[in-house]
Amino acid sequence: MSLTAQDKGTVKAFWAKVVNKAEDIGADALSRMLVVYPQTKTYFAHWKDLNPGSAPVKKHGATVMGGVADAVAKIDDLTTGLLNLSELHAFTFRVDPANFKVLSYNIFVALAIMFPRDFTPEVHVAMDKFLAAVALALSAKYR
């Protein structure tokens, strides 16, 4: 699925509404991922506390959402815009690229729960396509 101009506009408008809660969204999404998909904990074994809402989870959730903010800013060329993150996750962290989809899904769920009035069907479609495109861009160095 490619992002249309309308999708991009919808993503940017929705992001403007939720950006002030980005850290909370990230913490919730990462907490969900670690609970629902416990195999993802292997990437964070060096953390002392992997429980939902712990300091390391909150901190990394904020980092993740910083990446999402970067992706929104680079929405017209995600593959090039997220190349450094793709390289970092492929070569340094050696993250299985399937986990990008898992985390994207959990971000999607957190957004829907935290912003039910704003999460219209149009936002749903645009954010689904956007997060899928982000996951694909992050997988670029794996191909």
N, C-alpha and C positions, 0 to 999 in steps of 0.2 A: 504494500500500500504506500503510495506516495502522498505527501502532504500538499494539498492544494493551497492556493493563496488564502482562501477562506479558512481552511484549517489553521494555517499559520496565524492568521488574525485572531481566531478564536483562542488558540493556545496563548498568545501574547496577552490578550485581554483577561483571560482567566488567571494567568500567572500574576498579572498586576494585582488581582484581588487577593491572591493567596500568599504572595511573597513574604509578607510580614509574619506569617506563621510557618515559614519554611523549616526552621529548626524543629518545631513540633511535628511537622509532617515527616521529616527525616527520621526523627527518633521513633515515631510510631511505626513507620514503614520498616525500619531496620529491626525494631523489636518484634514485629509480626513475622518478618522473614526468619529470624533466628528461632522463633518458637514453632512456626508452622513447617519450616524447612530446616530441621536441625542439622542436616548435613552441611549447611552453610557455615556452621560454627567453626569448622576446621580452618577457615581463613583468619579467624580471630582468636585462635588458641592462646595467643600471647597476652590477651586481655585478662585481667584478674576477675572481672565480673561481666558475664554475658547476659545477665538478667534484663528483662524489659525495663527501660527507663534508667539504667545504670549510667554512670558518667561516661564510660567509653562508648556506649551505644548512642548516647545523646551527641557526643562529640563527632562520631563518625557519621551519624545521621545528618548533622549540620554540614559536614564535608560533602556528603552525597548530594545534598540539596544545593550546595554551591555549584556542583557539577551540573545539576539540572538547570540552574539559573544561567550558567555558561551556555548550555545547550539551547535554551530559549533565545539567548542573544545571538547564537550562531545557527539559528534554525534554517537559514537558507543553504547551508553547506555543513551538515552535521559531521560527515565523514572527515573532512579536513579540520573542522573546528574542534573535534574531539580526538584527534589523532594522538596527541600526547597522553591523554587518559587511556586510550586504547593500548598504546605501547607500554605504559606503566603497568596496566593490569595483565597484559599478555606476557611480558618478559620479566618483570620484577616480582609481581604478586602471583603470577601463574594461576589466575582465576579461570575456572571453567566458564566459557562464555554463556553457557545455559543459565548461569546465575544472574546475568544481566536481565534476562526476561523475568526471572523470579523476583528480583528486587523491583523492577519496573511495575510488575503486577501489584506488589505490596504498596508502592507509592500511589498507584491508581486507586487502590482500596482506601488508603488513608485520605486521599483527596475527596473521594466520594463520601466518606463518613464525616469528615470535618467540615465540608462545604456542601451540604445536601441541597440547599436552595440554588446555589450557583452551578451545581453539577447537572446541567440540563442534558438532554439527549445530544445536542450539538456539541457541547463540551465533552461529553462522554466519548463520542466518535473521534473528535480532534485529539484529545489527550491520549486515547488508546493508540491512535496512529503515530502520534508524536513519541510516546514512550517506546513503542516498537521500533521506531526509527532510531532513537537514542541507543537502544540495546544493540541494534544492527551496526550502528556506527562504532560502538565500543568493541564490537567483535571484528572490526576491520583488519587488525593486525594478526588475527588468527587464521586468515585465509591466505 
